[in-house]
Amino acid sequence: MESKADVAHVECVAQLARHLASVPHVHIAHPRRSAVAIVIRLVISTYPPYTPAQTPEATMQSLHAFLNHPLVSSSQAQVLFIQRAQHSRDPWSGNIGFPGGKHELCDTSDQDTAERETREELGLDLKMGFVHLGQLDDVAVYLLGQGTRMAVSSHVYLQTQEQSELCVSDEVASAHWIDFSCMVQRAERPVRPFSREYKSIGANIAARIFPKYALTLPWWFRIASVGLGNLHYTVLPLPYTAEHSVTNKVLEAGPNCVRVSDHVRFASDTELYLWGISLCMVSELVDMSLPIAPNRSVASPWPQLGSWLWTDINWVQ
């Protein structure tokens, strides 16, 4: 039986494009919106001509011709990730994710937001030399006890022309092209929660429910902290190489190795640690890319309680 990880990357990209074109995405109506760009490139020495199209049908025809070109058909796919720079006012400071940001008044759509933010953060113009494949389901940014705070829209792009090197802004610590196989392999060989291979980011439940008492630590808060325990958010390790990475020279740093718990950091010297809504997006991206849907996705984005509590109960956000 063919391994999912052995499926040709070009076939995965073609399947993704077909799914995005035929399956309507789930829209979350919320006044506060953000958008990200999921950028895919194929590692090839020379890009064949790509004919831009104006209609969905013509776009699929152009994509088919491009992906079946001899220069492209056996190539490997990579996905672009960034690590956000360290900023005290940024709630996602240091996190691994995709280029993007909040909707501004100048944006006429979520797609405009994703393209503008990618241009500002990486100097990458997604209107030139890229094709917009479609949109994944919106993801809700949820805070425990506070409900949905924002909806995030994710737009998928495929590079069709040679591009200059990424130019990272002061909002970005580093940018990395990650091999698509790293994500597909996890779908085939899922990691059991709290096993030796399992990595997670922990969040104290009491601190999430009563954030203003996390600094003063009254006696009842300390008891609640121990009694309620932690939520454990699954982490997907993504190996990276210097050859396919760009670091912010001004910040004088590569991937920022700030520790976020006793067991995991946002990045190490060899891996990026993906979690939360970005992991949710990657899971859907992989699911829609495989010819046969996996029995399990890349990883569950839902947090779990500690192993000594009710480990088989998931917290549904």
Residue pairs with C-beta under 8 A, 6 or more apart in sequence:
3 188
4 184
4 187
4 188
4 290
4 292
4 294
5 181
5 184
5 185
5 188
7 184
7 290
7 291
8 73
8 74
9 42
9 75
9 76
9 77
9 180
9 181
10 42
10 67
10 68
10 72
10 73
10 74
10 75
10 77
11 291
12 77
12 180
12 184
12 289
12 290
12 291
13 40
13 42
13 67
13 77
13 158
13 289
14 63
14 64
14 67
15 288
15 289
15 290
15 291
16 133
16 156
16 285
16 288
16 289
17 60
17 63
17 133
17 134
17 158
18 60
19 134
19 288
19 289
20 133
20 134
20 135
20 136
20 156
20 288
21 56
21 59
21 60
21 133
21 134
23 288
25 134
25 135
25 136
25 137
25 138
26 137
26 138
27 138
28 138
28 139
28 140
28 148
28 151
29 151
30 140
30 148
30 150
30 151
32 102
32 103
32 149
32 150
32 151
33 102
33 103
33 110
33 113
33 150
33 151
33 152
33 153
34 100
34 101
34 102
34 103
34 113
34 141
34 150
34 151
34 152
34 153
35 100
35 101
35 103
35 110
35 111
35 113
35 114
35 117
35 152
35 153
35 154
35 155
36 97
36 98
36 99
36 100
36 114
36 117
36 152
36 153
36 154
36 155
36 278
36 281
37 98
37 99
37 100
37 114
37 115
37 117
37 118
37 126
37 154
37 155
37 156
37 157
38 79
38 80
38 98
38 136
38 154
38 155
38 156
38 157
38 281
38 285
39 79
39 80
39 98
39 99
39 118
39 124
39 126
39 130
39 157
39 159
40 77
40 78
40 79
40 80
40 133
40 156
40 157
40 158
40 159
40 180
41 77
41 78
41 80
41 158
41 159
41 163
41 177
42 72
42 75
42 76
42 77
42 78
42 158
42 159
43 75
43 76
43 77
43 78
44 71
44 72
44 75
45 71
46 71
46 162
47 71
47 160
47 161
47 162
48 66
48 69
48 71
48 72
50 62
50 66
50 131
50 160
50 161
51 62
51 65
52 62
52 131
53 59
53 61
53 62
59 131
62 131
63 131
63 133
63 158
66 72
66 160
67 73
76 179
76 180
76 181
77 179
77 180
78 177
78 178
78 179
78 180
78 244
79 177
79 178
79 180
79 183
79 282
79 285
80 98
80 99
80 122
80 175
80 176
80 177
80 178
81 96
81 97
81 98
81 175
81 176
81 178
81 238
81 272
81 274
82 96
82 97
82 98
82 99
82 121
82 122
82 168
82 172
82 173
82 174
82 175
82 176
83 94
83 95
83 96
83 172
83 173
83 174
83 175
83 176
83 255
83 256
83 266
83 267
83 272
84 90
84 92
84 93
84 94
84 95
84 97
84 171
84 172
84 173
85 93
85 94
85 170
85 171
85 172
85 173
85 248
85 251
85 256
86 93
86 94
86 173
86 256
86 258
87 93
87 171
94 173
94 256
94 258
94 260
94 266
95 266
95 275
95 276
95 278
96 238
96 266
96 267
96 272
96 273
96 274
96 275
96 278
97 274
97 277
97 278
98 154
98 278
98 281
99 114
99 117
99 118
99 121
99 122
99 124
99 172
99 175
100 113
100 114
100 117
100 118
100 152
100 154
101 113
101 117
101 120
101 121
102 113
103 110
103 113
104 113
104 116
106 112
106 116
107 113
107 116
110 135
110 153
110 155
111 132
111 135
111 153
111 155
113 153
114 126
114 153
114 154
114 155
115 125
115 126
115 127
115 155
118 124
118 126
119 125
119 126
120 169
120 171
121 168
121 169
121 171
121 172
122 166
122 167
122 168
122 169
122 172
122 175
123 164
123 166
123 167
123 168
123 169
124 163
124 166
126 132
126 157
128 161
129 159
129 160
129 161
129 162
129 163
130 157
130 158
130 159
130 160
130 161
131 157
131 158
131 160
132 155
132 156
132 157
133 156
133 157
133 158
134 155
134 156
135 153
135 154
135 155
135 156
136 154
136 155
136 156
136 281
136 284
136 285
136 288
137 284
138 151
138 152
138 153
138 154
139 151
139 152
139 154
139 277
139 280
139 281
140 148
140 150
140 151
140 152
140 317
141 148
141 149
141 150
141 151
141 152
141 277
142 148
142 149
142 317
143 149
143 208
144 205
144 208
144 209
144 231
144 317
145 208
145 209
152 277
154 281
156 285
165 246
166 175
166 246
168 174
168 175
168 246
168 247
168 248
169 248
170 248
170 250
170 251
172 248
173 247
173 248
173 251
173 253
173 254
173 255
173 256
174 245
174 246
174 247
174 248
174 253
174 254
174 255
174 256
175 245
175 246
176 238
176 240
176 244
176 245
176 246
176 255
176 272
177 244
177 245
178 238
178 239
178 240
178 244
178 272
179 239
180 289
182 238
182 239
183 236
183 238
183 282
183 285
183 286
183 298
184 286
184 289
184 290
186 236
186 298
186 299
187 286
187 287
187 290
187 294
187 296
187 297
187 298
188 294
190 296
190 299
191 197
191 198
191 299
192 198
193 200
193 232
193 234
193 304
193 307
193 311
194 232
194 307
194 311
198 234
199 234
199 235
199 237
199 263
199 264
199 273
200 232
200 233
200 234
200 235
200 261
200 263
200 264
200 275
200 304
201 232
201 233
201 235
201 260
201 261
201 264
201 273
201 275
201 276
202 230
202 231
202 232
202 233
202 261
202 262
202 263
203 230
203 231
203 233
203 303
204 214
204 225
204 228
204 229
204 230
204 231
205 225
205 228
205 229
205 230
205 231
206 213
206 214
206 221
206 224
206 225
206 228
207 214
207 225
208 231
209 224
209 228
210 221
210 224
213 221
214 221
229 305
229 306
229 308
229 309
230 305
230 306
231 303
231 304
231 305
231 315
232 303
232 304
232 305
232 306
233 275
233 276
233 301
233 303
234 275
234 279
234 299
234 300
234 301
234 304
235 264
235 273
235 274
235 275
235 279
236 273
236 274
236 275
236 279
236 282
236 298
236 299
237 271
237 272
237 273
237 274
238 271
238 272
238 273
238 274
239 270
239 271
240 255
240 270
240 271
240 272
242 254
245 254
245 255
247 253
247 254
247 255
255 266
255 267
255 268
255 269
255 272
256 266
256 267
257 265
257 266
257 267
257 268
257 269
258 265
258 266
259 265
260 266
264 273
265 273
266 272
266 273
267 273
274 282
275 301
276 301
277 301
279 298
279 299
279 301
280 301
282 298
283 297
283 298
283 299
283 301
284 297
286 294
286 297
286 298
287 293
287 294
287 297
300 314
302 314
302 315
302 316
302 317
303 314
303 315
303 317
304 311
304 313
304 314
304 315
305 311
305 313
305 315
